[in-house]
Amino acid sequence: MSGSTIVAPLIMGFDPNVAVFFSGIGTLLFFFITGGRVPSYLGSSFAFIAVVIAATGYAGSGPNANIGVALGGIIACGAIYALIGLIVMGVGTGWVEKLMPPAVTGAIGVAIGLNLAPVAVNQLKGTGAHITIALLTVLCMAMISAYGPRSTRRIAVLLALVFGYLLVLILGNGLGLINGIDFATVQNAAWFGLPHFTKPEFSWPAIALIAPVAIVLVAENLGHIKALGSITGQNMDRYIGRGFLGDGLATMISGSGGGTGVTTYAENIGVMAMTKVYSTLVFVIAAVVALALSMSPKFGAVLQTIPAPVLAGLAVSVFGLIASAMARIWVVNKVDFSDPRNLFTVAVALIFGAGDFTITIGSFSLGGIGTSTFAALIMYQLLGIGRRSEA
């Protein structure tokens, strides 16, 4: 899960050391709250990228100067997520599946991916060398995903990052054809030290943008826990509420110190299915390793040297995969698009998200992710009135 946990904070302008630190803390908390019964790792969630960039006005390179307002929104999102977990622990998941069926959750997820398209395209802009390296990084990730062994497909993001990095080292530092990588900050960084934590700031516009991501996290975690039950042969539905609660609290803790919002990772499900190793202790070890790495400023300095064109290529790949992976929800659950209820719910949500439709009332603004989320939730329920038996 390291590739995604590292790439997501870099794309948002967060300190990767802090993100890795809180992924370790969050995983240990999740392990405790679920009683060590759900094998899962909590890492940086891509679902936050669009809303964080929108809330902070991040330009796409270097540290995010407005990270504080994003952290306040992440905490609010985690609080809603944790509250949903408490309700599920009390009354079950039936209401969640009724309110957020596959047609709705898929539409919201795809809208988030499409909302990021302009960000990815803007990061691609630059010199011919910049665009070439970025597109070669995209191609590398695609080739690994399509033709690599199953073990390498799971770490396609990380391998594409390494490929792009080596490409810049050879063409820049080696041959001098492009700007090379400056390792001065790595040389000056200490080997050991605490991450640089950041205080959150609470702003209603940022909260309105980021808090709706809780719905996507619920859909992700619900699907992940059900998938875990399928591959392990054990019914894990009784742990769904505790999983939501653990993930929500971990997100709140992460946001309180400068980390990204976190989520359970589908990547580890694939690894477990391949290796047949389902021990939750593996994830405790992974969390401890993450904490150890986060305590090295030199490790963080190395991550900060990842060239801009490489990050641009990863952004194109990752943002596109957010949309296509969420569209997979429709395929897996056989969503019927001949049903106007599903068709119009998805149609409106996608337009609002891709077009970044924003509603402003006084000083309060609800951006494209928020409007598409509420449009999907409300329209699906409205179009179901009087025809429940058909749905």
N, C-alpha and C positions, 0 to 999 in steps of 0.2 A: 504493500500500500504506500510505500515511501514516495514513489514518483508523484502521485496525485497530491499527497499531503504536502509536498514541497512546492509543486508547481502552482497550486491554487493560491497560496498566500503571495507568491511572487507576482502573479498576474494582477492581484488586487493591491499590491504595494505594501503588504504586511511584512513584518519581520519573520522570516521562515523559522528562526530558532524558537521564537515564542510560539508559533503555530505547532511545531513539533513537540515542544514542552507540554502544551495543553492537550495535544492528541494523546500523549502518554497518560497525563492526569485523567483525562476523560475516559480512556479505556479502562483504567483501574477502577474509576467510579462506577462505570457501567458493569464491570465484573462484580463489584460489591452489591449493587442494587438488584441485579438479576440473580444473585446467589451463586454466581459462577456457573450458571446453567446454559447461558447463551454464548456460543463461541463467536465473538465479533470484535473487530477493531474499529475505533472511532477516529476518523481522520477528517481533514479539511473538506467541506462540502462545496462542490461546484455550484450548487443552487444559489449560493450567496453572491457569486461573482457579479452578475448583472446589477443587482440592487445595490451592492456596495459601491460599485463604480458610479452608478447613477447618483447615489446619496452623497458621495464625496467629491464628485467631479474629477476623479483620478484620470491623469493623462496617459497612463500606461507604462511609465518607466520610472524607476527610482522609488524612494519611500513615499507612502501616501501621507500627505500633510494633514488631511482631514480625517484621519483614522478614528478619532474620538467619537464623532457622531455615528460612524458605522458600528462601533462597539456598542453604543447605547441601543441601536436597532437590533443587533445580534442578541443582546441580553433580553430584550422584549420578545423576540422570536422564540428564544429558549424558554421563557416563562409561559408563553402560550402552549408550546409543545409539551412542557412538563404538566401543565394543567390538563391537557388532553389525555396525557398518560394517567393521571389520577382518576379522571372520569372513566377511562377504559378499565382501570383496575376495579372500579365499582360496579359498572354496568355492562362491561363487555365491549366488543368491537362492532357489533351490528350497526350501530348508528353511524360509525365512521364509514363503513362500507356502503351504507345507504346514501350518505351525504357526499361521499367522494368515490364514486364508482370509477372503473378504468377509463371511461370516456372523459371524465372530468380531470382526473389526475394526469392522464396522458396529455390533455390539452394544455394544462398549466405548465407541465414540464417542457413541452415543445415550445411554448410561448417564451419561456425563459431562455432557451437556446437561441431562438430567432431574435430575441431582444438584444442579444450579445453580438449579432452579426456586424453591425456598424463598428463596434469596438474592435473586433478582430480585423476588419478591413482597414481601419485607421492605423492599427499597429503594423500592417503590411507595408504601408506607404514609406518610401525612402529611396535610397540609391538602388542601382541595379544589383549590386552585391548584396544589399540588405534583403531585397525581395528574393533573390536566388537562394540564399542560405535558408530563408524562412520556408520557401516552397520545397526545398530539398528535405528539410526537417519534417514537413507534412508528408512528403512521399515516403520517407524512411518509416514513419509511424504506420502509414497505410500498408506498406509492404510487409512489415513485421506482423501486423494484425492479420493480414490475409494469407501469408505464406510461411510464417514462422512456426516452430513447434509450439505445442500448447503451453509449455512452460514459459516461453518468451512472449507469447501473446499477452500474458497477464501483466507483463512489465513493459508494454510497448511504449508508454509515455516516458518511462525512465530511460529506455534504450534510445529513443529518438532524441531525448535531451543530451545524452552522452555523445551521440553521433553529431549533432549540431555543434556541440562544444568542441569536439575534436576537429571538426571542419574549420572552425574559426581559428583554432590553434595552429593548424597546418597552413592555411591560406594567409592568416594574419601574422601571428608570432613567428611562424617558420619562414614563409616565402615573402612576407611583406606586401602582399597584393591588396589586402584590406586592413582596416584597423584591428589590431590584435587585442588580446585580453590583458588588462592591467592587474597584476598581482600584488601591488603595493599594499592594499588593505589587508590581504591575506597574510603577508609577511609581518605586518604591524599588529595583527590581532593576537590576543592571548589564547593559550591552549585551553584554559579553564576559566569559567566565570558564569554568573547568572545571566539569563536573557534580560533584555531591556523591556520591562513591562510598561504598558500605557494605560492611563485612566480613561474610562468611557465618559462620553457626554451625551445627555439625553435631549434629543431634538425631535419634535413631533413629525416633521416632514420625513426625517430619516426612519423613524419608527414605522410610519405608514408605508414606506417603501419596503422595508426589510421584514417586518413581522409576518406578512402573508406567506413567507417562505416556509413557515411552520407546516403548512398544508402539504408542501412537497416532501418535507422530511418525514411526515407521518406516512405518506404513501410509500416512500422509499423503505422505511424501517418495517412497515407492515409486510411489504413484499419480501424483504430480506429474511425476516423471521419465519415466514411461511415457507420460503425456499429452504431455509436451514432445517425445518421440520421434515421437508420432503427428502433431502439427501441423507439425513441422519436416521430417518425412520421413526422419529419421536414427535409427538404432538407438542408443539411449543406455543400454542395459542395462549396458554395461561401466563406466558411471560411477556406478551405483547405490551400490556400496560406498563409493566416494570421497565421494559425496553424503551418505551417512549419517555418515561420519567427519567431514566438514566441518561438518555441522549439529550433531553431538554436541560437537565441540570448541568451536564457537561458543557453544553453550548453557552449557558449563562456564565459558568466559571471561566470559560475560555474568553468570552467577550469582556469579562471584568478585568482582564489583565493584558489585552492586546492581541488575543488569538482570534482565529477565524471560527465561524460556526462549524460544528462537527456533525458527522452522520456516520451510521454504520456503512461499511464498505462492501459492495457487491463483489469486489475483486477477491476478498478472502473466501467467499462462498465457492468461487470457481477453483481456488487453490485446494480447499478442503475436498471438493468433489473429485479432484484429480489425485490427491495424495491419500484420501481416506483417513486423514488425521483430523479428529474433531475435538481434541483436547482444548479446553478453555485456558489451560495453563500456558499454551503457546502464545496466547495474546497478552498474558501477563508479562511474559518474557519480552515480547515485542514492545510493550509499553515501557518497560524498564530500559531497553535499548534506546528508545526514543528520548527518554528523560536524560540518559547519559550523553547522547549526541547534542541535545539542546543546551547542555552545560558547557559547550565548547564554542566560544566566539569565533575561533578559526574555522570551524565547520560552517557557521553562518556566513562568514566572509567569503568562503569558497562558493556558496550558493549565490551570493550577491554578484559574483563575477559572471554569471550566466549571461551571454550576450543578448542584446535586444532582439536581433533577428531570430534567434533560437526561440525566445519566449513568444515572438510573434507567430512563428510556425506552430508552436504548441497551442497557442490561443485559438488559431483557426481549427486545429484538430479537435481540441477539447470542447470548444463551444459548439462545434457541429455535432460532436458525439453526445452532448447533453440533449440536443433536440432529437437526434435519431434514436438514442437509447430509450428516451421517454416515449417515442412513437412506438417502440417495440411493445409497450404495455398494451396498445390497441391490438396488435397482432396476437400476442400470447393469450389475451383474454377474449379474442374473437369479437371485438366490438363491431356491431352491425351498423355500417354507415348508410345503409338504405333506410334506416330509421331517422326521420327528420329531427327527432329529439337529440340524437347523438350528433348528427350532421351540423345542425345550427349551433349547438353548444360549442363544438370544436371550432367551427368557422369563425364565430365572433371572438372567441378567446384568442385565436391565432392572430387575427387582424389587430386586436387591441395590443397584444404583446409585441408583435413584429413592428407595428407602427408607433410603439411607445405612446399610446393614447393616454393623456394625462388629464385628470379632473382637478381643478383648483377652486377651492372655496375659501375665500379670505386668504389667510396665511397657510392654509392646509392644502397640500397637494398629494394626489394619489397617482403614481406613475403607471407605466404600461404593465409592469408585472402585477401590481395591485389590481388594476382595472380588469385585466384578463382573468385573474384569479376569481374575483367576485362575479364577473360576468359568467364564467363557467359554472360556478356553484349555484348562482341564482337562476340562470336560464335553464339548467338541467332540471331543477325542481319545478319551475314554472311550467315547462313543457310537459311535465309528467302529471299535472293536475287533470283528474278525470280519466286517466288511462294507466293507472298503476298496474293493472293486471297485464298490460301489454309489455311493460318495461322489463 
